[in-house]
Amino acid sequence: MKSKKPHISVVIPVYNEESNLEELIKRLYETLSSVGRPFEMIFVNDGSTDSSWEILTRFAYRIPEMVIIDLKRNYGQHAAIFAGFEHARGDIIITMDADLQNPPEEIPKLISTMEEGFDMVGTVRIHRKDTFFRRVASRLINLFTAKITGVTLHDYGCMLRAYRKEVVKQMCQHREISTFIPALATLYSRTITEIPVKHEPRKKGKSKYNIFKLISLQFDLITSFSQIPLRMLIYLGFLISFIGIGFAFFLFVRRLIVGPEVEGVFTLFAILFFFIGAQFLAFGLLGEYIGRIYLEVRHRPRFIIREIIRENEEKSQ
């Protein structure tokens, strides 16, 4: 007997979440079963070094709606999501984290909103349980992302989102190694909306995002979707040139009026250091763009899959 094609696919990247997986799988399965539509749960093991894969394997052989993908090493959250996207069969594809900060019980709200005809449904975390630093960083990222993409969403950092299958297919055609999925999805979504969802504190495990990963995420966003930094370098170059010309004229006039001054040497040193700093900034930004071009032209795969376990694969063919 053929199993029904899933209407809903939930893609979850997993990296060292052994303490949350059992509860997540049980709550997610109960929630999706209550929706009354065929579904599949796709867990992508992103090179976990704990017992996450063993836990996923144990459940996968018991739950036919569960698909697990094991990547050869840790490629990052967005690469793991793309691995899940490429194997998702549902008409509505939902992404969420494995840390249980976004309750699986919120998923029916996304499904009902998608069925109103939207291409993409984002979420806004209300009463966030993150640290003050994370909230401030998230607010800055949201403002910056909205400026770059031209699409104003209030919570780009929340992974609990729903996409139409056609949008996911178009995103999968992009082969960039570094990208930012919520921003990329806005390029292919005609109708976009947001809904509020609950947010819970992380009860077990540790967050995988620190200051360095947040900065790296911003570089991915900037270099993938905008040339603003390169244009800013042009503006900065013009500004420094005008300042340099103006200061040279000032020193010339001052020398005519006051005469030679030894103290002016220190002022020149300060200005010189400013110019050197601006040059290093320019070199760094140019190097970032050139480095990413180098990564892309090598055409290396975004991820490598070691194993896929889909118990109902034969029945669905």
Secondary structure, 3 states (H helix, E strand, C coil): CCCCCCCEEEEEEECCCCCCHHHHHHHHHHHHHHHCCCEEEEEEECCCCCCHHHHHHHHHCCCCCEEEEEECCCCCHHHHHHHHHCCCCCCEEEECCCCCCCCHHHHHHHHHHHCCCCCEEEEEEECCCCCHHHHHHHHHHHHHHHHHHCCCCCCCCCCCEEEEHHHHHHHHCCCCCCCCHHHHHHCCCCCEEEEEEECCCCCCCCCCCCHHHHHHHHHHHHHHHCCHHHHHHHHHHHHHHHHHHHHHHHHHHHHHHHCCCCCHHHHHHHHHHHHHHHHHHHHHHHHHHHHHHHHHHCCCCCCCEEEEEECCHHHHC
